[in-house]
Amino acid sequence: MSRDAVRDRKLCSLRTALSQDDADSSAVWARYVDFTNTLDYSGLPLEIHQKVLRKCVPHPSVLRPFAARRMQGPAPPRPPHLYEARLKAVMRNIRSITPKPSLGDYNYVLEQFAAVGHLYGSMNVYDELRHALKLQPGARTFSLTLQSIAHRLTLPMYKSRRTKIQSDCAAFCKTLLNDMSSLDIPFTSAVLDLAMRISKETADQAIFSQLLKLVYGIDLDFPDHLPIQTDHSATVVAGIPQLPNFQPFSTAALNTIIDMIGRSGNVSKLVQAFEVLTQPLPPQASQHYSLEFDDEDDFGVVNPASTQPHQTPHARPNSTTYHLLLKHLSRANHSTLARHYLLQAFQLDRVVDRAVRTQIYHTPYKTPSPQFAINRHMLLSVFGTANRNKDMQLMRFVGYIARQTYRRKKNDMAYYSELRELQRQGRQPLAPDHDPSRPNSSLLPRESLVDAPSSSFHTTDSVSLTHLEPSPPVKYFDVSVHLEILQRDFEDIGDFYTQEFLPALARSTQRVKERLGRRVWNQKNLYLRTESGRSVVSRENWAEMVNFQEGRTADDESLSTKKGPGKVQPGQLVRGLATSAIGSCMLAGPLVPPIDFFDPSFHGN
């Protein structure tokens, strides 16, 4: 076979692999290597190399969880990117064909590295395109590089290298922000959110506070006011110039603030930030306070001219917001606030679901996807502090919330499953005045909790903005995706209740019984709520109170085969707790209802 025929056959095989939408990356790479090893790779067109670059490695959405699984366990460190050698080889071939590759090729490599948190690889790519090739980086280039830095800080790292990695991340972030300023590239909300995440992970409280003042106009010491004063030297330290306009405040920025304050352990500041940044006062409220009070005269009429109307930046909380809030409150052992916000999340879950159902009825084709749903992580955070503190009241409250949530998730799955079937049959119920061609936005509530994330725009000089960043695209409701989320939460809450809650409640209750039982056996008094005082309780009455049963005698058939020191003696009381998690208990009835207790079908109805 002639050389041209071999070349055409291998090129055709490579083109066929590249033309497939779901082509296997390993198959594409094998055909590409086969061609370049046999023939001169310079004979390939540039567009073939560029297609190979994008299809010789898995998609970043697939690579991110795969790389996370590789880091689990005590295995030795592996290369940050499993297919980095492939990317380098293709880029080397592209550079041999054209003296200046396109910025899109480098951005794709950065996207791959950002998916796995390849910190140093991303900076090497940035230095090559910025200094070696003199390419003009764009906003996406900086965003992907910062994303790689932020993702690396969330991955496991050795303690001996933690300090160096954090210092390198802070230095790289400052370099990128300074380059953006020198190149006059606009600071988008995504870039600034990433900068805040990096300062949070590096525990740089000063830079974090200055970023909030410069970017969003938020002073954590006085969140209801505009920053009283801004240190202009901080702009140099943070690497961000004085922006003409404050950026829109997003839910991602809210979650970053909640996480940063929660790590410091300041509960009062955490609650203050959450309440003010999610439920701000109206702009007219700023006219009722002033900074011009005299020291000796703290009363009187406030001068409204001294205080301009100010709308505090705010955003709607999502599931991550409440998870972070409950996690940090539980770590601070603040049971009262943890109980309060868990109950608030439980009620908000119903409000969001009812709003979704209403909007589906009126505008089924323009319903935004819900951003909040109660899940196992929220329950587990509050349950952890109850278990550590042996707070039985809070523990039973978590069990009640779990059972109610389990029932509601089950009902929601039945409702949305029926809705999906109606959609497939084209018989979805609509409002009488619904027009699919022209959705009526007036039917939607103005402050709907399932609307797109809200943003508050305001300027530093109280002047209207001349340029607003386009809002992110709205994710519309998909009943199939919603059902998958409901099914996952339903199974997680059921497993949490049966495998974690019930055994822990049984263990804690048993310890209380044993501790009080020793006082009864030593003829010491106990406080009884029914008698509103302390009194001595007999052993027989105590056994009846706590649901102890008399053990079977040693002549019993089931105990005759029992050997060892655990053998039950004749007449001995057997102590146990009636829960579905403790199958060996021999008590009359369950003290804790099972997970399906509130389901009518559980009772045979």
C-alpha positions in Angstrom: 0.0 0.0 0.0 1.3 3.4 -1.0 2.2 6.1 1.6 -0.7 8.3 0.3 -3.2 5.5 0.7 -2.0 4.8 4.3 -2.2 8.5 5.0 -5.8 8.8 3.6 -6.9 5.7 5.5 -5.6 6.9 8.9 -6.9 10.4 8.3 -10.3 9.1 7.4 -10.3 7.0 10.6 -9.3 10.1 12.7 -12.0 12.2 11.1 -14.6 9.6 11.7 -13.7 9.5 15.4 -13.8 13.3 15.6 -17.2 13.5 13.9 -18.9 11.5 16.6 -20.6 13.6 19.3 -20.0 11.0 22.0 -16.6 9.9 20.8 -14.4 8.1 23.3 -11.4 10.3 24.2 -9.1 7.3 24.4 -10.1 6.2 20.9 -9.6 9.7 19.5 -6.2 9.9 21.1 -5.2 6.4 19.8 -6.0 7.4 16.2 -4.2 10.7 16.6 -1.1 9.0 17.9 -1.3 6.4 15.2 -1.3 9.1 12.6 1.4 11.2 14.0 3.7 8.3 14.7 3.4 6.9 11.2 3.2 10.1 9.2 4.3 13.7 9.6 1.9 15.5 11.9 2.6 18.8 10.2 0.5 17.4 7.3 -2.6 17.6 9.4 -4.7 20.8 9.1 -4.8 23.1 12.1 -8.5 22.5 12.7 -7.9 18.8 13.1 -5.3 19.5 15.8 -7.8 21.8 17.5 -10.6 19.2 17.4 -8.2 16.6 18.8 -7.3 19.0 21.6 -11.0 19.2 22.7 -11.8 15.5 22.2 -8.7 13.6 23.4 -9.6 14.2 27.0 -12.9 13.8 28.9 -15.2 16.7 29.3 -14.5 18.9 32.4 -17.9 17.9 33.9 -16.8 14.3 33.8 -13.2 14.9 34.9 -14.0 16.9 38.0 -15.7 14.1 40.0 -13.3 11.5 38.6 -10.3 13.6 39.9 -12.0 14.0 43.3 -12.4 10.2 43.6 -8.8 9.7 42.8 -7.8 11.8 45.8 -9.7 9.7 48.3 -7.9 7.3 50.5 -4.3 7.2 51.7 -2.9 6.7 48.2 0.3 8.6 47.2 -0.1 11.8 45.4 -0.9 11.5 41.7 -0.6 14.0 38.8 -3.2 16.8 39.2 -4.5 16.2 35.6 -4.5 12.6 34.4 -4.3 13.6 30.7 -2.0 16.6 31.0 0.6 14.8 28.7 -2.0 14.6 25.9 -2.8 18.3 26.1 0.9 19.2 26.1 1.6 17.0 23.1 -1.3 18.5 21.0 -0.4 22.1 22.0 3.2 21.4 21.0 2.1 20.2 17.6 -0.1 23.3 17.2 2.7 25.6 18.1 4.9 23.9 15.5 2.3 24.6 12.8 1.4 28.2 13.7 3.7 30.6 15.6 0.8 32.0 17.7 -2.0 29.6 18.7 -5.5 31.0 19.3 -6.6 32.1 22.7 -9.5 29.6 22.6 -7.0 26.7 22.6 -5.3 28.0 25.7 -8.7 28.7 27.4 -9.7 25.1 26.8 -6.6 23.9 28.5 -7.3 26.2 31.4 -10.8 24.9 31.6 -9.4 21.4 31.9 -7.0 22.4 34.6 -9.7 24.4 36.5 -11.9 21.3 36.7 -9.2 19.5 38.7 -7.7 22.4 40.5 -4.3 22.2 38.7 -2.9 25.4 40.3 0.7 25.5 39.0 -0.3 24.1 35.6 -2.8 26.9 35.1 -0.3 29.6 36.0 2.3 28.1 33.6 -0.3 28.2 30.8 -1.1 31.8 31.7 2.5 32.8 31.8 3.1 31.2 28.4 0.3 32.9 26.6 0.8 36.2 28.4 4.6 36.6 28.2 6.0 34.0 25.8 3.4 34.4 23.0 2.3 38.0 23.9 -1.4 37.0 23.6 -4.0 39.4 25.0 -5.9 37.4 27.7 -9.6 37.9 28.0 -12.0 37.9 30.9 -12.6 34.2 30.5 -8.8 33.5 30.7 -8.6 35.2 34.1 -11.8 33.6 35.3 -10.6 30.1 34.5 -7.3 30.7 36.1 -8.8 32.1 39.3 -11.3 29.2 39.3 -8.3 26.7 39.3 -6.8 28.5 42.2 -10.0 28.6 44.2 -10.7 24.9 43.5 -7.2 23.9 44.6 -7.7 25.4 48.0 -10.8 23.2 48.5 -8.9 20.0 47.7 -6.9 17.9 50.2 -3.3 18.9 50.8 -0.5 17.8 53.1 0.0 19.8 56.2 3.6 20.3 55.4 2.6 22.0 52.1 -0.5 23.8 53.2 1.2 27.1 54.1 3.2 27.2 50.9 0.1 26.5 48.7 -2.0 29.1 50.5 0.7 31.7 50.1 1.2 30.9 46.4 -2.5 31.1 45.8 -2.7 34.5 47.5 0.2 35.7 45.4 -1.1 34.3 42.1 -4.5 35.9 42.8 -3.0 39.3 43.4 -0.9 39.0 40.2 -4.0 38.1 38.1 -6.0 41.0 39.6 -3.2 43.5 39.0 -2.9 42.2 35.3 -6.6 42.7 34.8 -6.4 46.2 36.1 -3.4 47.1 33.9 -5.1 45.6 30.8 -8.3 47.5 31.5 -10.3 44.2 31.6 -13.7 44.7 33.4 -14.0 43.1 36.8 -17.0 40.8 36.4 -19.1 39.5 39.3 -17.8 36.0 38.7 -14.1 37.1 38.9 -14.7 39.1 42.1 -16.6 36.2 43.7 -13.6 33.9 42.9 -11.3 36.5 44.5 -13.4 36.5 47.6 -13.4 32.7 47.8 -9.6 32.7 47.5 -9.2 35.2 50.3 -11.7 33.2 52.4 -9.7 29.9 51.9 -6.4 31.7 52.7 -8.0 33.1 55.9 -7.1 36.6 55.0 -9.7 38.5 57.0 -8.3 42.0 56.2 -8.3 41.5 52.4 -11.7 39.8 52.6 -13.3 42.8 54.4 -11.7 45.3 52.0 -13.0 43.3 49.0 -16.5 43.5 50.4 -16.2 47.2 50.8 -14.7 47.8 47.4 -16.8 45.4 45.4 -20.2 45.3 47.0 -20.3 48.3 49.3 -20.8 46.0 52.4 -19.2 46.8 55.7 -19.5 43.7 57.9 -19.3 45.9 61.1 -22.2 48.0 59.8 -24.0 46.0 57.1 -27.0 48.4 57.0 -24.9 51.3 55.9 -22.6 52.1 53.1 -18.9 51.8 54.2 -18.2 54.7 56.4 -14.6 54.9 55.2 -12.5 53.0 52.7 -8.8 52.6 53.1 -7.5 53.5 49.6 -4.2 51.7 50.4 -6.2 48.6 50.7 -7.0 48.7 47.0 -3.3 48.2 46.3 -3.1 45.4 48.8 -6.2 43.7 47.4 -5.1 44.2 43.8 -8.4 45.8 42.8 -8.7 49.4 41.8 -11.5 51.7 43.1 -14.5 50.6 41.0 -16.9 53.2 39.7 -19.9 51.1 40.4 -20.6 48.4 43.0 -21.1 44.9 41.6 -24.4 43.1 41.8 -24.6 41.0 45.0 -25.2 37.3 44.3 -26.2 34.2 46.2 -22.7 32.8 45.7 -21.2 35.9 47.4 -23.7 35.6 50.2 -22.6 32.0 50.8 -18.9 33.0 50.8 -19.6 35.7 53.5 -21.6 33.2 55.6 -18.8 30.6 55.4 -16.0 33.2 56.2 -17.8 34.6 59.2 -18.8 31.2 60.4 -15.2 29.9 60.4 -14.2 32.7 62.7 -16.8 31.5 65.3 -18.5 34.9 65.7 -22.1 33.8 66.1 -23.6 37.2 66.6 -21.9 38.6 63.5 -22.9 35.5 61.5 -26.6 35.9 62.3 -26.4 39.6 61.7 -24.9 39.2 58.3 -27.4 36.5 57.3 -30.4 38.5 58.4 -29.3 41.8 56.9 -28.1 40.4 53.6 -31.2 38.2 53.0 -34.0 40.4 54.5 -32.8 44.1 54.2 -34.6 47.1 55.5 -36.4 49.2 52.8 -34.4 52.2 51.5 -36.6 54.6 53.4 -35.4 53.2 56.7 -32.1 54.9 56.3 -33.8 58.3 56.8 -34.6 57.4 60.4 -31.0 57.2 61.6 -28.1 59.5 61.3 -24.4 59.6 62.0 -24.6 63.2 63.2 -25.8 62.7 66.8 -24.2 64.7 69.5 -22.6 62.9 72.3 -24.8 64.7 74.9 -28.0 64.7 72.9 -29.0 61.2 71.6 -32.6 62.0 70.9 -34.7 64.4 68.8 -35.7 64.6 65.2 -33.2 63.1 62.7 -32.1 65.3 59.9 -33.2 63.3 56.8 -30.9 65.3 54.5 -27.9 63.9 56.4 -28.7 60.3 55.4 -29.4 59.4 51.8 -31.7 56.5 51.0 -29.6 53.3 50.8 -30.7 49.9 49.7 -28.6 47.2 51.3 -27.2 44.6 48.9 -29.1 41.4 49.3 -29.6 38.0 47.7 -32.0 35.1 48.2 -30.6 32.2 50.2 -30.4 28.8 48.7 -29.8 25.3 50.2 -26.1 25.9 50.5 -26.7 29.1 52.5 -28.8 27.3 55.2 -26.4 24.4 55.2 -23.4 26.6 56.0 -25.4 28.6 58.5 -26.6 25.5 60.4 -23.1 23.9 60.2 -21.3 26.9 61.8 -24.1 27.4 64.4 -23.9 23.7 65.4 -20.1 23.8 65.6 -20.5 26.8 68.0 -22.9 24.7 70.1 -25.6 27.3 69.8 -28.6 24.9 70.0 -31.2 27.6 70.2 -30.3 29.3 67.0 -29.7 26.0 65.3 -33.2 24.9 66.2 -34.6 28.2 65.0 -33.0 28.2 61.6 -33.7 24.5 61.0 -37.4 25.2 61.6 -37.1 28.2 59.3 -35.6 26.0 56.6 -38.4 23.4 57.1 -41.1 26.1 56.6 -39.2 27.7 53.7 -39.1 24.3 51.9 -42.9 24.3 51.8 -43.2 28.0 50.7 -40.8 27.3 47.8 -42.6 24.2 46.7 -46.0 25.9 46.8 -44.6 28.8 44.7 -43.3 26.3 42.1 -46.6 24.6 41.8 -48.4 28.0 41.4 -46.0 29.2 38.7 -46.3 25.8 36.9 -50.0 26.3 36.8 -49.9 29.8 35.4 -46.6 29.8 33.3 -45.4 26.2 32.9 -42.9 27.2 30.2 -41.3 30.1 32.1 -41.1 28.7 35.7 -37.6 29.1 37.2 -36.1 26.2 38.9 -36.2 26.3 42.8 -33.0 27.1 44.5 -33.9 25.8 48.0 -34.9 22.4 49.4 -34.3 21.0 52.9 -31.9 18.0 52.8 -29.9 15.6 54.9 -27.0 18.0 55.5 -29.1 20.5 57.4 -30.6 17.8 59.6 -27.2 16.3 60.2 -25.6 19.6 61.4 -28.2 20.2 64.1 -28.3 16.5 65.0 -24.5 16.6 65.6 -24.7 19.3 68.2 -27.6 17.6 69.9 -25.7 14.3 70.0 -22.6 15.9 71.4 -24.4 17.8 74.1 -26.8 14.9 74.8 -29.7 17.3 74.2 -32.6 14.9 74.0 -35.2 17.5 73.4 -33.3 18.9 70.4 -32.6 15.4 69.2 -36.3 14.5 69.2 -37.0 17.7 67.4 -34.6 16.7 64.6 -36.3 13.4 64.4 -39.7 15.1 64.0 -38.4 17.3 61.2 -36.9 14.3 59.5 -40.1 12.3 59.6 -42.2 15.3 58.4 -39.7 16.0 55.6 -39.7 12.4 54.6 -43.4 12.4 54.2 -43.5 15.6 52.3 -40.8 14.5 49.9 -42.8 11.3 49.2 -45.9 13.3 48.5 -43.9 15.7 46.3 -42.5 12.8 44.2 -46.1 11.5 43.7 -47.3 14.9 42.6 -44.4 15.7 40.2 -44.5 12.1 38.8 -48.1 12.6 37.9 -47.2 16.0 36.4 -44.5 14.4 34.3 -47.0 11.9 32.9 -49.4 14.6 32.1 -46.7 16.6 30.3 -45.8 13.5 28.2 -49.4 13.1 27.3 -49.8 16.8 26.5 -52.5 17.2 29.2 -50.8 19.5 31.7 -53.3 21.5 33.7 -53.2 25.3 32.9 -54.8 28.4 34.2 -58.0 29.4 32.4 -56.4 32.6 31.0 -53.1 31.0 30.1 -51.6 31.8 26.7 -48.5 29.7 26.0 -47.3 32.1 23.3 -47.3 35.1 25.7 -46.5 34.3 29.3 -48.2 36.7 31.7 -45.5 37.8 34.1 -48.0 39.7 36.2 -49.3 36.4 37.6 -45.9 35.8 39.2 -45.2 37.1 42.7 -42.8 40.0 42.7 -40.6 38.5 45.5 -41.0 34.9 44.5 -38.6 32.6 46.3 -38.0 30.5 43.2 -37.3 33.4 40.9 -33.8 34.0 39.5 -31.2 35.1 42.1 -31.8 38.7 43.0 -29.1 41.3 42.7 -29.1 44.8 44.0 -27.3 47.4 41.9 -26.1 50.6 43.5 -23.3 53.0 42.9 -20.7 54.6 45.0 -21.9 58.1 44.4 -25.7 57.4 44.4 -25.9 57.9 40.6 -27.6 55.5 38.3 -25.3 53.0 36.6 -24.1 53.6 33.1 -23.2 50.0 32.5 -24.8 46.9 34.1 -23.4 43.5 33.8 -25.9 41.2 32.1 -27.7 38.9 34.5 -26.9 35.2 34.5 -29.2 33.0 32.4 -32.2 31.7 34.3 -32.5 28.0 34.8 -36.0 26.9 34.1 -37.9 24.2 35.8 -37.3 20.6 34.6 -39.6 18.1 36.2 -37.3 15.2 35.5 -34.3 16.9 37.1 -36.6 18.0 40.0 -37.7 14.4 40.5 -34.1 13.2 40.6 -33.3 15.7 43.3 -36.4 14.7 45.3 -35.5 11.0 45.0 -32.0 11.6 46.2 -33.1 13.7 49.2 -35.8 11.2 50.0 -33.4 8.3 50.2 -30.7 10.3 52.1 -33.2 11.4 54.8 -34.5 7.9 55.1 -31.0 6.5 55.6 -30.2 9.3 58.0 -33.2 8.5 60.2 -32.8 4.7 60.3 -29.0 4.4 60.3 -27.9 7.5 62.3 -30.7 9.1 64.2 -32.5 6.1 65.7 -29.3 4.3 66.9 -27.9 7.5 68.4 -31.3 8.3 70.1 -31.5 4.7 71.5 -27.9 4.9 72.8 -28.4 8.3 74.4 -31.7 7.3 76.0 -30.3 4.1 77.3 -27.4 6.0 78.9 -29.9 8.3 80.7 -31.9 5.3 81.9 -28.7 3.6 83.2 -27.5 6.8 85.0 -30.9 7.4 86.7 -31.3 3.7 87.4 -28.1 3.7 89.5 -29.6 6.4 91.6 -32.7 4.3 92.1 -30.8 1.2 93.0 -28.8 3.3 95.6 -32.1 4.6 97.0 -31.4 8.2 96.0 -34.1 10.7 95.0 -35.0 11.7 91.4 -36.8 14.7 90.0 -40.1 13.7 88.6 -42.0 16.2 86.4 -45.3 14.6 87.2 -44.8 15.4 90.9 -42.9 18.7 90.4 -40.3 17.7 92.9 -37.7 15.2 93.9 -38.7 11.9 95.5 -37.4 8.4 96.0 -38.7 5.8 93.5 -38.9 2.1 94.2 -37.2 -0.3 91.8 -40.6 -1.8 90.7 -42.0 1.6 89.9 -38.8 2.7 88.1 -38.9 -0.5 85.9 -42.5 0.3 84.9 -41.6 4.0 84.2 -38.7 3.3 81.9 -40.4 0.3 80.3 -38.0 -2.4 81.7 -39.1 -6.0 81.4 -38.2 -8.9 83.6 -35.7 -11.2 82.0 -36.6 -14.8 81.2 -35.2 -17.4 83.5 -32.1 -19.4 82.7 -34.4 -22.5 82.1 -35.9 -20.7 79.1 -35.0 -22.4 75.8 -33.7 -19.2 74.2 -31.4 -18.5 77.1 -30.3 -22.1 77.7 -27.8 -21.9 74.8 -26.4 -18.5 75.9 -22.9 -18.8 77.2 -20.3 -16.5 78.7 -20.5 -13.6 81.1 -23.4 -12.0 79.3 -25.8 -14.8 80.4 -29.1 -13.4 81.8 -29.6 -14.5 85.5 -33.0 -15.6 86.8 -35.2 -12.7 87.7 -32.9 -10.1 86.2 -34.4 -7.0 84.5 -33.6 -6.7 80.9 -33.2 -3.1 79.8 -33.8 -1.9 76.3 -35.3 0.8 74.1 -38.1 0.2 71.7 -36.9 1.6 68.4 -36.9 0.1 64.9 -33.2 0.4 64.9 -32.7 -1.9 67.9 -34.2 -5.2 66.8 -33.1 -7.1 69.9 -35.2 -5.1 72.3 -38.1 -7.0 73.9 -40.4 -4.1 74.9 -44.1 -3.8 74.4 -44.4 -0.9 71.9 -42.2 1.6 70.0 -41.3 4.8 71.8 -40.0 6.5 68.7 -42.2 6.3 65.5 -40.6 4.8 62.4 -39.8 7.0 59.4 -43.2 6.2 57.7 -45.2 6.9 60.8 -47.0 10.0 59.3 -47.8 8.1 56.0 -51.5 7.0 56.0 -50.6 3.8 54.2 -48.4 2.8 57.1 -51.4 2.4 59.3 -53.3 0.4 56.7 -55.6 3.2 55.6 
